[in-house]
């Protein structure tokens, strides 16, 4: 891993911290490919889905079908261990518990002069989840099913569909299917990539159109989400995973190295980022050695090493205050505060998707069992965006009711503003009612 010092390498440090999902070099090429996929799915429906799945995943869905059948779902249950089910249900309960705290209530205000104002919170009718299949189906992202589906369940969404790429034999990884069953997903489709996003945005003969699409994916999935926005709602444009650790001399080099590698192994290939900010020269040196020791036995060491070489860094800062300020500049997806007083330094954090406090809170617990959502803003978007939540699956409907007295009190102000805007019909709609206070015309 590269070692940098803010005292001499500040511009390089800031460049490392200012990562974004697309480079200018690749964005245009990705956009052109995705636009073609979206256009064909919109025009050809299921046929395009079958063609693209064969081309990109090497799977012919003509025989197996696009939709996962009930017998496939039930067969999946027999293929997972009781230990997995227990762990899945533990995570599920913690996630439900956390997200139930987010539920907003409808409200009504009864004002003077017969005026009623209110807001209704209503669940979306439908939501579409995109769940990456992992490398060749060998790394099924079960936690993504939990994190995307359960907030929708808490919100009260009645139709929750899921798209995930098929394996080479045309099946879906059993752990993903069981997770979907356990979390209330109503339909599952064997689709990945931009074509899955297109299917959920536009609808086809088999796949229903949804109101909102959520879930992470590669750059092609992210671009597809960006291009279908307006046809459907979106959660965010998620980029590659990233972790930033702010640590002092009290931190364990072994733990810091382990947490850096926990994100570096994500990939794909060399896209994830893992960075340490610390004023401790000793910690920088020890973490560098410890990363190499742990890499040697890591199953995904090639991916992790590539990520660390391209997007990793051990940064020596002047002090902790500078480290935290650089963290705010970066606005990372995951921020760990491995310092003597993490609660104090938390008060200085303004921009982060999720913050993990102290040495016993690895980012991994947030990925799986803490209950907080791991679908987080990436690429610096934590400056203005938040984690996936129940709010992503509800809409807020304004309610307004005026009596004749209420309109007499506030109507004249409305007509003045309408006429300033040159909208005479708006003004007259109020004036007519003021002339006939019973509103009968």
TORKOL-4160 file (C-alpha; in steps of 0.2 Angstrom, whole numbers, padded with zeros to 4 digits, m for minus):
441
<pt num="1" X="0000" Y="0000" Z="0000"/>
<pt num="2" X="0006" Y="0018" Z="m0004"/>
<pt num="3" X="0011" Y="0028" Z="0011"/>
<pt num="4" X="0007" Y="0047" Z="0010"/>
<pt num="5" X="0010" Y="0062" Z="0022"/>
<pt num="6" X="m0002" Y="0077" Z="0022"/>
<pt num="7" X="0013" Y="0088" Z="0026"/>
<pt num="8" X="0021" Y="0084" Z="0009"/>
<pt num="9" X="0008" Y="0075" Z="m0001"/>
<pt num="10" X="m0008" Y="0084" Z="0002"/>
<pt num="11" X="m0014" Y="0086" Z="m0016"/>
<pt num="12" X="m0011" Y="0067" Z="m0019"/>
<pt num="13" X="m0021" Y="0063" Z="m0003"/>
<pt num="14" X="m0035" Y="0074" Z="m0008"/>
<pt num="15" X="m0035" Y="0066" Z="m0025"/>
<pt num="16" X="m0036" Y="0048" Z="m0017"/>
<pt num="17" X="m0050" Y="0053" Z="m0006"/>
<pt num="18" X="m0060" Y="0061" Z="m0020"/>
<pt num="19" X="m0066" Y="0045" Z="m0029"/>
<pt num="20" X="m0081" Y="0045" Z="m0040"/>
<pt num="21" X="m0091" Y="0031" Z="m0048"/>
<pt num="22" X="m0087" Y="0034" Z="m0066"/>
<pt num="23" X="m0071" Y="0040" Z="m0074"/>
<pt num="24" X="m0073" Y="0052" Z="m0089"/>
<pt num="25" X="m0064" Y="0040" Z="m0099"/>
<pt num="26" X="m0076" Y="0025" Z="m0097"/>
<pt num="27" X="m0093" Y="0034" Z="m0094"/>
<pt num="28" X="m0097" Y="0037" Z="m0112"/>
<pt num="29" X="m0093" Y="0019" Z="m0117"/>
<pt num="30" X="m0104" Y="0012" Z="m0103"/>
<pt num="31" X="m0118" Y="0024" Z="m0107"/>
<pt num="32" X="m0119" Y="0019" Z="m0125"/>
<pt num="33" X="m0119" Y="0001" Z="m0121"/>
<pt num="34" X="m0133" Y="0003" Z="m0108"/>
<pt num="35" X="m0143" Y="0014" Z="m0119"/>
<pt num="36" X="m0144" Y="0001" Z="m0132"/>
<pt num="37" X="m0149" Y="m0012" Z="m0119"/>
<pt num="38" X="m0163" Y="m0001" Z="m0112"/>
<pt num="39" X="m0170" Y="0003" Z="m0130"/>
<pt num="40" X="m0170" Y="m0015" Z="m0135"/>
<pt num="41" X="m0179" Y="m0021" Z="m0118"/>
<pt num="42" X="m0192" Y="m0007" Z="m0120"/>
<pt num="43" X="m0196" Y="m0012" Z="m0138"/>
<pt num="44" X="m0194" Y="m0031" Z="m0138"/>
<pt num="45" X="m0198" Y="m0036" Z="m0120"/>
<pt num="46" X="m0194" Y="m0054" Z="m0115"/>
<pt num="47" X="m0185" Y="m0058" Z="m0131"/>
<pt num="48" X="m0172" Y="m0045" Z="m0127"/>
<pt num="49" X="m0170" Y="m0051" Z="m0109"/>
<pt num="50" X="m0167" Y="m0069" Z="m0116"/>
<pt num="51" X="m0155" Y="m0062" Z="m0129"/>
<pt num="52" X="m0145" Y="m0052" Z="m0117"/>
<pt num="53" X="m0144" Y="m0065" Z="m0103"/>
<pt num="54" X="m0137" Y="m0077" Z="m0116"/>
<pt num="55" X="m0125" Y="m0065" Z="m0122"/>
<pt num="56" X="m0119" Y="m0058" Z="m0105"/>
<pt num="57" X="m0122" Y="m0073" Z="m0093"/>
<pt num="58" X="m0120" Y="m0087" Z="m0105"/>
<pt num="59" X="m0137" Y="m0094" Z="m0100"/>
<pt num="60" X="m0152" Y="m0098" Z="m0111"/>
<pt num="61" X="m0168" Y="m0094" Z="m0102"/>
<pt num="62" X="m0179" Y="m0101" Z="m0116"/>
<pt num="63" X="m0180" Y="m0118" Z="m0107"/>
<pt num="64" X="m0179" Y="m0113" Z="m0089"/>
<pt num="65" X="m0190" Y="m0097" Z="m0090"/>
<pt num="66" X="m0186" Y="m0080" Z="m0083"/>
<pt num="67" X="m0196" Y="m0081" Z="m0067"/>
<pt num="68" X="m0191" Y="m0093" Z="m0053"/>
<pt num="69" X="m0204" Y="m0106" Z="m0051"/>
<pt num="70" X="m0212" Y="m0111" Z="m0034"/>
<pt num="71" X="m0203" Y="m0128" Z="m0035"/>
<pt num="72" X="m0186" Y="m0120" Z="m0037"/>
<pt num="73" X="m0190" Y="m0110" Z="m0021"/>
<pt num="74" X="m0195" Y="m0125" Z="m0011"/>
<pt num="75" X="m0180" Y="m0135" Z="m0017"/>
<pt num="76" X="m0168" Y="m0121" Z="m0011"/>
<pt num="77" X="m0174" Y="m0123" Z="0007"/>
<pt num="78" X="m0167" Y="m0141" Z="0007"/>
<pt num="79" X="m0150" Y="m0135" Z="0001"/>
<pt num="80" X="m0146" Y="m0123" Z="0015"/>
<pt num="81" X="m0140" Y="m0127" Z="0033"/>
<pt num="82" X="m0149" Y="m0124" Z="0049"/>
<pt num="83" X="m0135" Y="m0113" Z="0054"/>
<pt num="84" X="m0137" Y="m0102" Z="0039"/>
<pt num="85" X="m0156" Y="m0101" Z="0043"/>
<pt num="86" X="m0152" Y="m0096" Z="0061"/>
<pt num="87" X="m0140" Y="m0083" Z="0056"/>
<pt num="88" X="m0152" Y="m0076" Z="0042"/>
<pt num="89" X="m0166" Y="m0075" Z="0055"/>
<pt num="90" X="m0155" Y="m0066" Z="0068"/>
<pt num="91" X="m0150" Y="m0053" Z="0055"/>
<pt num="92" X="m0168" Y="m0051" Z="0049"/>
<pt num="93" X="m0174" Y="m0047" Z="0067"/>
<pt num="94" X="m0161" Y="m0035" Z="0070"/>
<pt num="95" X="m0164" Y="m0026" Z="0054"/>
<pt num="96" X="m0183" Y="m0026" Z="0057"/>
<pt num="97" X="m0180" Y="m0019" Z="0074"/>
<pt num="98" X="m0169" Y="m0005" Z="0068"/>
<pt num="99" X="m0180" Y="0000" Z="0053"/>
<pt num="100" X="m0196" Y="0000" Z="0063"/>
<pt num="101" X="m0189" Y="0015" Z="0072"/>
<pt num="102" X="m0189" Y="0025" Z="0056"/>
<pt num="103" X="m0208" Y="0023" Z="0053"/>
<pt num="104" X="m0216" Y="0040" Z="0051"/>
<pt num="105" X="m0235" Y="0044" Z="0055"/>
<pt num="106" X="m0248" Y="0053" Z="0046"/>
<pt num="107" X="m0253" Y="0069" Z="0054"/>
<pt num="108" X="m0267" Y="0082" Z="0054"/>
<pt num="109" X="m0268" Y="0100" Z="0060"/>
<pt num="110" X="m0285" Y="0108" Z="0064"/>
<pt num="111" X="m0281" Y="0127" Z="0062"/>
<pt num="112" X="m0293" Y="0142" Z="0065"/>
<pt num="113" X="m0306" Y="0147" Z="0053"/>
<pt num="114" X="m0310" Y="0130" Z="0047"/>
<pt num="115" X="m0293" Y="0126" Z="0039"/>
<pt num="116" X="m0287" Y="0108" Z="0040"/>
<pt num="117" X="m0269" Y="0103" Z="0035"/>
<pt num="118" X="m0261" Y="0086" Z="0035"/>
<pt num="119" X="m0249" Y="0074" Z="0027"/>
<pt num="120" X="m0252" Y="0055" Z="0024"/>
<pt num="121" X="m0238" Y="0043" Z="0023"/>
<pt num="122" X="m0242" Y="0029" Z="0010"/>
<pt num="123" X="m0232" Y="0014" Z="0005"/>
<pt num="124" X="m0227" Y="0012" Z="m0013"/>
<pt num="125" X="m0237" Y="m0001" Z="m0022"/>
<pt num="126" X="m0222" Y="m0010" Z="m0029"/>
<pt num="127" X="m0203" Y="m0011" Z="m0027"/>
<pt num="128" X="m0190" Y="m0019" Z="m0037"/>
<pt num="129" X="m0174" Y="m0026" Z="m0029"/>
<pt num="130" X="m0158" Y="m0028" Z="m0039"/>
<pt num="131" X="m0146" Y="m0041" Z="m0030"/>
<pt num="132" X="m0129" Y="m0045" Z="m0038"/>
<pt num="133" X="m0126" Y="m0063" Z="m0040"/>
<pt num="134" X="m0108" Y="m0063" Z="m0035"/>
<pt num="135" X="m0093" Y="m0070" Z="m0044"/>
<pt num="136" X="m0101" Y="m0084" Z="m0055"/>
<pt num="137" X="m0114" Y="m0087" Z="m0041"/>
<pt num="138" X="m0100" Y="m0091" Z="m0029"/>
<pt num="139" X="m0102" Y="m0076" Z="m0018"/>
<pt num="140" X="m0121" Y="m0074" Z="m0016"/>
<pt num="141" X="m0124" Y="m0057" Z="m0008"/>
<pt num="142" X="m0137" Y="m0063" Z="0004"/>
<pt num="143" X="m0136" Y="m0048" Z="0015"/>
<pt num="144" X="m0141" Y="m0037" Z="0000"/>
<pt num="145" X="m0158" Y="m0046" Z="0000"/>
<pt num="146" X="m0161" Y="m0042" Z="0018"/>
<pt num="147" X="m0156" Y="m0024" Z="0017"/>
<pt num="148" X="m0166" Y="m0020" Z="0002"/>
<pt num="149" X="m0182" Y="m0030" Z="0005"/>
<pt num="150" X="m0185" Y="m0028" Z="0024"/>
<pt num="151" X="m0186" Y="m0008" Z="0024"/>
<pt num="152" X="m0199" Y="m0011" Z="0010"/>
<pt num="153" X="m0208" Y="m0024" Z="0021"/>
<pt num="154" X="m0208" Y="m0012" Z="0036"/>
<pt num="155" X="m0215" Y="0002" Z="0025"/>
<pt num="156" X="m0229" Y="m0009" Z="0019"/>
<pt num="157" X="m0225" Y="m0012" Z="0001"/>
<pt num="158" X="m0237" Y="m0026" Z="m0005"/>
<pt num="159" X="m0227" Y="m0031" Z="m0021"/>
<pt num="160" X="m0208" Y="m0034" Z="m0019"/>
<pt num="161" X="m0199" Y="m0042" Z="m0034"/>
<pt num="162" X="m0181" Y="m0046" Z="m0035"/>
<pt num="163" X="m0169" Y="m0048" Z="m0050"/>
<pt num="164" X="m0153" Y="m0057" Z="m0048"/>
<pt num="165" X="m0142" Y="m0065" Z="m0062"/>
<pt num="166" X="m0143" Y="m0084" Z="m0065"/>
<pt num="167" X="m0129" Y="m0096" Z="m0063"/>
<pt num="168" X="m0122" Y="m0106" Z="m0078"/>
<pt num="169" X="m0135" Y="m0120" Z="m0076"/>
<pt num="170" X="m0149" Y="m0107" Z="m0076"/>
<pt num="171" X="m0153" Y="m0108" Z="m0058"/>
<pt num="172" X="m0152" Y="m0095" Z="m0044"/>
<pt num="173" X="m0140" Y="m0098" Z="m0029"/>
<pt num="174" X="m0151" Y="m0107" Z="m0016"/>
<pt num="175" X="m0145" Y="m0095" Z="m0002"/>
<pt num="176" X="m0152" Y="m0080" Z="m0011"/>
<pt num="177" X="m0168" Y="m0089" Z="m0014"/>
<pt num="178" X="m0171" Y="m0093" Z="0004"/>
<pt num="179" X="m0166" Y="m0076" Z="0009"/>
<pt num="180" X="m0179" Y="m0069" Z="m0003"/>
<pt num="181" X="m0192" Y="m0081" Z="0004"/>
<pt num="182" X="m0188" Y="m0076" Z="0022"/>
<pt num="183" X="m0189" Y="m0058" Z="0019"/>
<pt num="184" X="m0206" Y="m0056" Z="0010"/>
<pt num="185" X="m0200" Y="m0055" Z="m0008"/>
<pt num="186" X="m0215" Y="m0060" Z="m0019"/>
<pt num="187" X="m0207" Y="m0064" Z="m0036"/>
<pt num="188" X="m0190" Y="m0068" Z="m0042"/>
<pt num="189" X="m0183" Y="m0066" Z="m0059"/>
<pt num="190" X="m0167" Y="m0073" Z="m0066"/>
<pt num="191" X="m0160" Y="m0057" Z="m0073"/>
<pt num="192" X="m0144" Y="m0047" Z="m0071"/>
<pt num="193" X="m0136" Y="m0031" Z="m0077"/>
<pt num="194" X="m0143" Y="m0017" Z="m0086"/>
<pt num="195" X="m0157" Y="m0028" Z="m0094"/>
<pt num="196" X="m0164" Y="m0032" Z="m0076"/>
<pt num="197" X="m0165" Y="m0013" Z="m0073"/>
<pt num="198" X="m0174" Y="m0010" Z="m0089"/>
<pt num="199" X="m0186" Y="m0024" Z="m0086"/>
<pt num="200" X="m0191" Y="m0017" Z="m0069"/>
<pt num="201" X="m0192" Y="0001" Z="m0076"/>
<pt num="202" X="m0202" Y="m0003" Z="m0092"/>
<pt num="203" X="m0210" Y="m0019" Z="m0088"/>
<pt num="204" X="m0211" Y="m0034" Z="m0101"/>
<pt num="205" X="m0223" Y="m0048" Z="m0104"/>
<pt num="206" X="m0216" Y="m0057" Z="m0089"/>
<pt num="207" X="m0208" Y="m0044" Z="m0078"/>
<pt num="208" X="m0219" Y="m0031" Z="m0070"/>
<pt num="209" X="m0215" Y="m0013" Z="m0070"/>
<pt num="210" X="m0212" Y="m0006" Z="m0052"/>
<pt num="211" X="m0213" Y="0010" Z="m0044"/>
<pt num="212" X="m0195" Y="0011" Z="m0037"/>
<pt num="213" X="m0179" Y="0001" Z="m0040"/>
<pt num="214" X="m0166" Y="m0001" Z="m0026"/>
<pt num="215" X="m0150" Y="m0011" Z="m0024"/>
<pt num="216" X="m0132" Y="m0010" Z="m0029"/>
<pt num="217" X="m0123" Y="m0016" Z="m0044"/>
<pt num="218" X="m0108" Y="m0014" Z="m0056"/>
<pt num="219" X="m0106" Y="0002" Z="m0067"/>
<pt num="220" X="m0118" Y="m0004" Z="m0080"/>
<pt num="221" X="m0131" Y="m0007" Z="m0067"/>
<pt num="222" X="m0128" Y="0010" Z="m0060"/>
<pt num="223" X="m0128" Y="0018" Z="m0077"/>
<pt num="224" X="m0145" Y="0010" Z="m0081"/>
<pt num="225" X="m0152" Y="0016" Z="m0065"/>
<pt num="226" X="m0147" Y="0034" Z="m0069"/>
<pt num="227" X="m0154" Y="0033" Z="m0086"/>
<pt num="228" X="m0172" Y="0026" Z="m0081"/>
<pt num="229" X="m0174" Y="0038" Z="m0067"/>
<pt num="230" X="m0191" Y="0047" Z="m0070"/>
<pt num="231" X="m0198" Y="0031" Z="m0077"/>
<pt num="232" X="m0196" Y="0024" Z="m0059"/>
<pt num="233" X="m0190" Y="0031" Z="m0043"/>
<pt num="234" X="m0172" Y="0026" Z="m0037"/>
<pt num="235" X="m0163" Y="0024" Z="m0020"/>
<pt num="236" X="m0146" Y="0030" Z="m0026"/>
<pt num="237" X="m0132" Y="0027" Z="m0039"/>
<pt num="238" X="m0121" Y="0016" Z="m0029"/>
<pt num="239" X="m0103" Y="0015" Z="m0033"/>
<pt num="240" X="m0089" Y="0003" Z="m0028"/>
<pt num="241" X="m0087" Y="m0001" Z="m0009"/>
<pt num="242" X="m0076" Y="0010" Z="0001"/>
<pt num="243" X="m0069" Y="0011" Z="0019"/>
<pt num="244" X="m0060" Y="0025" Z="0028"/>
<pt num="245" X="m0053" Y="0022" Z="0045"/>
<pt num="246" X="m0047" Y="0036" Z="0057"/>
<pt num="247" X="m0036" Y="0029" Z="0070"/>
<pt num="248" X="m0024" Y="0035" Z="0084"/>
<pt num="249" X="m0010" Y="0026" Z="0093"/>
<pt num="250" X="m0022" Y="0016" Z="0103"/>
<pt num="251" X="m0028" Y="0007" Z="0088"/>
<pt num="252" X="m0023" Y="m0011" Z="0085"/>
<pt num="253" X="m0013" Y="m0013" Z="0069"/>
<pt num="254" X="m0020" Y="m0030" Z="0067"/>
<pt num="255" X="m0038" Y="m0024" Z="0068"/>
<pt num="256" X="m0035" Y="m0009" Z="0057"/>
<pt num="257" X="m0027" Y="m0021" Z="0043"/>
<pt num="258" X="m0042" Y="m0033" Z="0045"/>
<pt num="259" X="m0055" Y="m0019" Z="0042"/>
<pt num="260" X="m0046" Y="m0012" Z="0027"/>
<pt num="261" X="m0045" Y="m0029" Z="0019"/>
<pt num="262" X="m0064" Y="m0032" Z="0023"/>
<pt num="263" X="m0068" Y="m0019" Z="0010"/>
<pt num="264" X="m0053" Y="m0022" Z="m0002"/>
<pt num="265" X="m0059" Y="m0040" Z="m0005"/>
<pt num="266" X="m0076" Y="m0033" Z="m0012"/>
<pt num="267" X="m0069" Y="m0029" Z="m0029"/>
<pt num="268" X="m0075" Y="m0030" Z="m0042"/>
<pt num="269" X="m0057" Y="m0033" Z="m0048"/>
<pt num="270" X="m0049" Y="m0016" Z="m0042"/>
<pt num="271" X="m0063" Y="m0004" Z="m0039"/>
<pt num="272" X="m0065" Y="m0005" Z="m0020"/>
<pt num="273" X="m0056" Y="0008" Z="m0009"/>
<pt num="274" X="m0048" Y="0006" Z="0008"/>
<pt num="275" X="m0039" Y="0021" Z="0017"/>
<pt num="276" X="m0031" Y="0024" Z="0034"/>
<pt num="277" X="m0030" Y="0042" Z="0041"/>
<pt num="278" X="m0019" Y="0043" Z="0057"/>
<pt num="279" X="m0007" Y="0055" Z="0065"/>
<pt num="280" X="0003" Y="0040" Z="0072"/>
<pt num="281" X="0019" Y="0035" Z="0061"/>
<pt num="282" X="0020" Y="0019" Z="0071"/>
<pt num="283" X="0003" Y="0014" Z="0067"/>
<pt num="284" X="0006" Y="0017" Z="0048"/>
<pt num="285" X="0022" Y="0006" Z="0048"/>
<pt num="286" X="0013" Y="m0008" Z="0058"/>
<pt num="287" X="m0002" Y="m0008" Z="0048"/>
<pt num="288" X="0008" Y="m0009" Z="0032"/>
<pt num="289" X="0017" Y="m0025" Z="0038"/>
<pt num="290" X="0000" Y="m0032" Z="0045"/>
<pt num="291" X="m0009" Y="m0030" Z="0029"/>
<pt num="292" X="0005" Y="m0040" Z="0020"/>
<pt num="293" X="0004" Y="m0054" Z="0033"/>
<pt num="294" X="m0015" Y="m0055" Z="0032"/>
<pt num="295" X="m0016" Y="m0054" Z="0013"/>
<pt num="296" X="m0005" Y="m0070" Z="0012"/>
<pt num="297" X="m0019" Y="m0081" Z="0018"/>
<pt num="298" X="m0034" Y="m0072" Z="0011"/>
<pt num="299" X="m0044" Y="m0082" Z="m0002"/>
<pt num="300" X="m0048" Y="m0066" Z="m0012"/>
<pt num="301" X="m0030" Y="m0059" Z="m0010"/>
<pt num="302" X="m0028" Y="m0055" Z="m0029"/>
<pt num="303" X="m0044" Y="m0044" Z="m0029"/>
<pt num="304" X="m0039" Y="m0036" Z="m0012"/>
<pt num="305" X="m0021" Y="m0032" Z="m0017"/>
<pt num="306" X="m0027" Y="m0024" Z="m0033"/>
<pt num="307" X="m0039" Y="m0013" Z="m0024"/>
<pt num="308" X="m0026" Y="m0008" Z="m0011"/>
<pt num="309" X="m0013" Y="m0004" Z="m0025"/>
<pt num="310" X="m0025" Y="0006" Z="m0035"/>
<pt num="311" X="m0037" Y="0014" Z="m0022"/>
<pt num="312" X="m0028" Y="0011" Z="m0005"/>
<pt num="313" X="m0018" Y="0022" Z="0006"/>
<pt num="314" X="m0010" Y="0024" Z="0023"/>
<pt num="315" X="m0010" Y="0042" Z="0026"/>
<pt num="316" X="0000" Y="0051" Z="0040"/>
<pt num="317" X="m0009" Y="0067" Z="0046"/>
<pt num="318" X="m0003" Y="0081" Z="0056"/>
<pt num="319" X="m0016" Y="0077" Z="0070"/>
<pt num="320" X="m0033" Y="0069" Z="0073"/>
<pt num="321" X="m0042" Y="0085" Z="0069"/>
<pt num="322" X="m0034" Y="0085" Z="0051"/>
<pt num="323" X="m0039" Y="0066" Z="0049"/>
<pt num="324" X="m0057" Y="0069" Z="0053"/>
<pt num="325" X="m0058" Y="0085" Z="0042"/>
<pt num="326" X="m0051" Y="0074" Z="0028"/>
<pt num="327" X="m0064" Y="0061" Z="0031"/>
<pt num="328" X="m0077" Y="0074" Z="0030"/>
<pt num="329" X="m0069" Y="0080" Z="0013"/>
<pt num="330" X="m0070" Y="0062" Z="0007"/>
<pt num="331" X="m0088" Y="0059" Z="0013"/>
<pt num="332" X="m0085" Y="0040" Z="0014"/>
<pt num="333" X="m0097" Y="0026" Z="0013"/>
<pt num="334" X="m0090" Y="0018" Z="0029"/>
<pt num="335" X="m0081" Y="0028" Z="0042"/>
<pt num="336" X="m0072" Y="0019" Z="0057"/>
<pt num="337" X="m0067" Y="0029" Z="0072"/>
<pt num="338" X="m0054" Y="0018" Z="0080"/>
<pt num="339" X="m0048" Y="0031" Z="0093"/>
<pt num="340" X="m0047" Y="0033" Z="0111"/>
<pt num="341" X="m0063" Y="0044" Z="0112"/>
<pt num="342" X="m0074" Y="0039" Z="0097"/>
<pt num="343" X="m0089" Y="0048" Z="0104"/>
<pt num="344" X="m0081" Y="0065" Z="0105"/>
<pt num="345" X="m0074" Y="0063" Z="0087"/>
<pt num="346" X="m0091" Y="0058" Z="0081"/>
<pt num="347" X="m0097" Y="0076" Z="0085"/>
<pt num="348" X="m0084" Y="0082" Z="0072"/>
<pt num="349" X="m0090" Y="0070" Z="0058"/>
<pt num="350" X="m0102" Y="0079" Z="0045"/>
<pt num="351" X="m0102" Y="0067" Z="0030"/>
<pt num="352" X="m0102" Y="0048" Z="0031"/>
<pt num="353" X="m0114" Y="0035" Z="0025"/>
<pt num="354" X="m0112" Y="0025" Z="0042"/>
<pt num="355" X="m0100" Y="0028" Z="0056"/>
<pt num="356" X="m0093" Y="0013" Z="0067"/>
<pt num="357" X="m0086" Y="0018" Z="0084"/>
<pt num="358" X="m0072" Y="0009" Z="0093"/>
<pt num="359" X="m0061" Y="m0006" Z="0091"/>
<pt num="360" X="m0075" Y="m0019" Z="0094"/>
<pt num="361" X="m0086" Y="m0012" Z="0080"/>
<pt num="362" X="m0080" Y="m0018" Z="0063"/>
<pt num="363" X="m0089" Y="m0012" Z="0048"/>
<pt num="364" X="m0093" Y="m0030" Z="0045"/>
<pt num="365" X="m0107" Y="m0030" Z="0059"/>
<pt num="366" X="m0115" Y="m0016" Z="0049"/>
<pt num="367" X="m0115" Y="m0027" Z="0033"/>
<pt num="368" X="m0124" Y="m0041" Z="0042"/>
<pt num="369" X="m0131" Y="m0040" Z="0059"/>
<pt num="370" X="m0131" Y="m0023" Z="0067"/>
<pt num="371" X="m0148" Y="m0019" Z="0060"/>
<pt num="372" X="m0143" Y="m0002" Z="0051"/>
<pt num="373" X="m0144" Y="m0003" Z="0032"/>
<pt num="374" X="m0128" Y="m0007" Z="0022"/>
<pt num="375" X="m0135" Y="0001" Z="0006"/>
<pt num="376" X="m0125" Y="0017" Z="0008"/>
<pt num="377" X="m0121" Y="0033" Z="m0002"/>
<pt num="378" X="m0104" Y="0031" Z="m0011"/>
<pt num="379" X="m0092" Y="0041" Z="m0021"/>
<pt num="380" X="m0094" Y="0056" Z="m0010"/>
<pt num="381" X="m0113" Y="0057" Z="m0011"/>
<pt num="382" X="m0114" Y="0056" Z="0008"/>
<pt num="383" X="m0112" Y="0075" Z="0007"/>
<pt num="384" X="m0131" Y="0075" Z="0003"/>
<pt num="385" X="m0137" Y="0057" Z="0003"/>
<pt num="386" X="m0142" Y="0044" Z="0016"/>
<pt num="387" X="m0143" Y="0026" Z="0019"/>
<pt num="388" X="m0158" Y="0016" Z="0012"/>
<pt num="389" X="m0172" Y="0017" Z="0024"/>
<pt num="390" X="m0191" Y="0015" Z="0026"/>
<pt num="391" X="m0193" Y="0032" Z="0019"/>
<pt num="392" X="m0187" Y="0026" Z="0002"/>
<pt num="393" X="m0203" Y="0015" Z="0001"/>
<pt num="394" X="m0216" Y="0028" Z="0006"/>
<pt num="395" X="m0223" Y="0044" Z="m0002"/>
<pt num="396" X="m0230" Y="0059" Z="0007"/>
<pt num="397" X="m0247" Y="0065" Z="0001"/>
<pt num="398" X="m0252" Y="0083" Z="0007"/>
<pt num="399" X="m0270" Y="0086" Z="0013"/>
<pt num="400" X="m0278" Y="0103" Z="0012"/>
<pt num="401" X="m0296" Y="0108" Z="0017"/>
<pt num="402" X="m0302" Y="0126" Z="0018"/>
<pt num="403" X="m0318" Y="0133" Z="0024"/>
<pt num="404" X="m0326" Y="0149" Z="0017"/>
<pt num="405" X="m0319" Y="0158" Z="0032"/>
<pt num="406" X="m0302" Y="0151" Z="0029"/>
<pt num="407" X="m0302" Y="0156" Z="0011"/>
<pt num="408" X="m0308" Y="0174" Z="0015"/>
<pt num="409" X="m0293" Y="0175" Z="0027"/>
<pt num="410" X="m0279" Y="0169" Z="0015"/>
<pt num="411" X="m0287" Y="0169" Z="m0002"/>
<pt num="412" X="m0283" Y="0188" Z="m0006"/>
<pt num="413" X="m0264" Y="0184" Z="m0003"/>
<pt num="414" X="m0265" Y="0170" Z="m0015"/>
<pt num="415" X="m0273" Y="0181" Z="m0029"/>
<pt num="416" X="m0259" Y="0194" Z="m0027"/>
<pt num="417" X="m0246" Y="0181" Z="m0029"/>
<pt num="418" X="m0255" Y="0173" Z="m0044"/>
<pt num="419" X="m0256" Y="0189" Z="m0053"/>
<pt num="420" X="m0238" Y="0193" Z="m0050"/>
<pt num="421" X="m0234" Y="0177" Z="m0059"/>
<pt num="422" X="m0246" Y="0181" Z="m0073"/>
<pt num="423" X="m0258" Y="0167" Z="m0069"/>
<pt num="424" X="m0275" Y="0176" Z="m0070"/>
<pt num="425" X="m0285" Y="0159" Z="m0070"/>
<pt num="426" X="m0277" Y="0154" Z="m0054"/>
<pt num="427" X="m0282" Y="0171" Z="m0046"/>
<pt num="428" X="m0300" Y="0170" Z="m0053"/>
<pt num="429" X="m0302" Y="0152" Z="m0046"/>
<pt num="430" X="m0300" Y="0160" Z="m0029"/>
<pt num="431" X="m0310" Y="0176" Z="m0033"/>
<pt num="432" X="m0325" Y="0167" Z="m0039"/>
<pt num="433" X="m0326" Y="0158" Z="m0022"/>
<pt num="434" X="m0323" Y="0174" Z="m0012"/>
<pt num="435" X="m0338" Y="0182" Z="m0022"/>
<pt num="436" X="m0349" Y="0167" Z="m0017"/>
<pt num="437" X="m0344" Y="0162" Z="0000"/>
<pt num="438" X="m0354" Y="0146" Z="0000"/>
<pt num="439" X="m0344" Y="0140" Z="m0015"/>
<pt num="440" X="m0359" Y="0136" Z="m0026"/>
<pt num="441" X="m0355" Y="0147" Z="m0041"/>
